[in-house]
Each structure stands twice: as C-alpha cells, then as structure tokens.
Amino acid sequence: MEKRRLFGFIGTGNMGEALISGMLKAKFVNPNQILAFDIDQKRLQSIIKNYRIKKAKDNLQISMICNPIILCVKPQSMKGVIEEISESLDTSKLIISIAAGVPLYAIEAYARKQLRLVRVMPNIAVTVRQGATAIAPGNLANDDDIKLVKSIFECVGRTITVDESLMDGVTGLSGSGPAYIFLIIEALIDAGVYLGMSRDQASILAVQTMLGSIQLILESGEHPTLLREKVTSPGGTTAVGLYKLEEAGLRKAIISAVLAATQRAKELGERMKQ
C-alpha cells in the first residue's frame, strides 16, 4: 500500500471513478488518501459518498497539496484547467494526464513552464479492472514516477511503457479496440440468431467463446497464430470458416480500422496546436 501520498483527482467522470475504485479495491491507497474535485457537483457528491474519499473545494486546492495530480478531464477542458492551477505547479509535483489527444508539450504550453508529466492512454475496460493502458513519460519524469504510474494503472488492468510518439497508435489499437471487439461479437451473435438460436443463447456462446479464447492466449503464452492452427483441422469446418473471413478481407479491415483511427487521433492532436 502507498501510505505517504495524497492523490489528487481533477475530474471524476467514468475514467476517474474507475481509477479511484480500482485503487481502493486493490488496497493501493486508503480513501483518506484521495482528494477529488469535479465541476459537476452532483457527480462529485456521488463519488464522495460511494467511495468515502475527500472532497476538494476546487482544482487549485488539489494542485497545491496533492502529489501526484491526476488529470481526468476532457481534452477540450485541459487548457482552462491548467491555466487555473498553473501558479501552484512546478517540477516538484508529478502530473498524470489521461486526456486523449493532448500531447505533453501542450500541457506545458498552457502552464507556460516545464513540468514533471506523464501521459497515459487507458481504455474503457479499466471500468472492470481489465484495462489496457499505455504510459508515456515526459522528459522530466524519473524512474520512480514511471513506477508509481504503472502501480496506479495496474490496479485496473495491464500496462506498457511507450514513447509519446506512439500514443496515437495506442489510441487506434487499444483505445478504440474494444469497439472492434464488440462489433465482432455482435456479428457472431447475429450469425447464431440466423441459424435459429435465441439471441440470449447466441450471446452466451459468442461472449464466452471470446472470453475463453483470450484466456487461452494469456494462460498458454502461445502466439495466436499457433493457437489458431491447433484448432484448424485440414479441410474441416474451421478451415472453411477462416477461408471465408480471409476472402471477405477481415484481417485487412481490422488493420485498416486501426490505421484510420490512428490517423484521426493525429488529426485531433494537431488541433491542439491551434
């Protein structure tokens, strides 16, 4: 358990709540070690009541007494938040941003000073503590900072550390990835219904098939290609099904989706320069 720090959350939306919940469930911190503020007072009151954490009077209070400061605000709100708290920010404090598409240089530009920053890109699965999170440290972040950020986000899933230049690709792959998986599951369910199953029956089979396949990858440690080959008998039903998927361009479509989402992330990031 991290006992010495006071963790400050600016923003308590879905991602902020997922982190607070995950940190507490993992016993990484006690409720009295979390101070939070949100402009949505109704939302904030709900979080305070549910998790028994401390309520800040405003963002400035968090920036003055907390370390680290975790920015869980929408990208369009980042400029205003940083300008509001910039006077209390310096390199003695670690600042963690989960705002999608907001590069570290933009945060420093808003603050008009160099800061100890770490940019993080989690995905929606952090809400069930199975998230995929990429961590990109800024120039002034040290090894202890990276270790702390990894510990925080490993309360809600798995992490990797990358150069910030890869964060748009992370957005395209794991940030948008859950939607691709949901679409594939939808298609499997629709196929089951077409074949005469009820939607509930098809849903159970499709979801459990996806879950079991993922667990098999994790527990076996084998590459997906090897596992696919093991369940594909020559001339069998799976081989025919795979042929149809390749014929329809499924592999190309998924790769194209990731590349297109990455490009869109880059475009949105470019707007931050304007």
Stockholm file with secondary structure:
# STOCKHOLM 1.0

chainA/1-274         MEKRRLFGFIGTGNMGEALISGMLKAKFVNPNQILAFDIDQKRLQSIIKNYRIKKAKDNLQISMICNPIILCVKPQSMKGVIEEISESLDTSKLIISIAAGVPLYAIEAYARKQLRLVRVMPNIAVTVRQGATAIAPGNLANDDDIKLVKSIFECVGRTITVDESLMDGVTGLSGSGPAYIFLIIEALIDAGVYLGMSRDQASILAVQTMLGSIQLILESGEHPTLLREKVTSPGGTTAVGLYKLEEAGLRKAIISAVLAATQRAKELGERMKQ
#=GR chainA/1-274 SS CCCSCCEEEECCSHHHHHHHHHHHHTTSSCGGGEEEECSCHHHHHHHHHHHCCEECSSHHHHHHHCSSEEECCCGGGHHHHHHHHGGGCCTTSEEEECCTTCCHHHHHHHHTSCCEEEEEECCGGGGGTCEEEEEEECTTCCHHHHHHHHHHHGGGEEEEECCGGGHHHHIIIIISHHHHHHHHHHHHHHHHHHTTCCHHHHHHHHHHHHHHHHHHHHHHCCCHHHHHHHTCCTTSHHHHHHHHHHHTTHHHHHHHHHHHHHHHHHHHHHHTTC
#=GC SS_cons         CCCSCCEEEECCSHHHHHHHHHHHHTTSSCGGGEEEECSCHHHHHHHHHHHCCEECSSHHHHHHHCSSEEECCCGGGHHHHHHHHGGGCCTTSEEEECCTTCCHHHHHHHHTSCCEEEEEECCGGGGGTCEEEEEEECTTCCHHHHHHHHHHHGGGEEEEECCGGGHHHHIIIIISHHHHHHHHHHHHHHHHHHTTCCHHHHHHHHHHHHHHHHHHHHHHCCCHHHHHHHTCCTTSHHHHHHHHHHHTTHHHHHHHHHHHHHHHHHHHHHHTTC
//
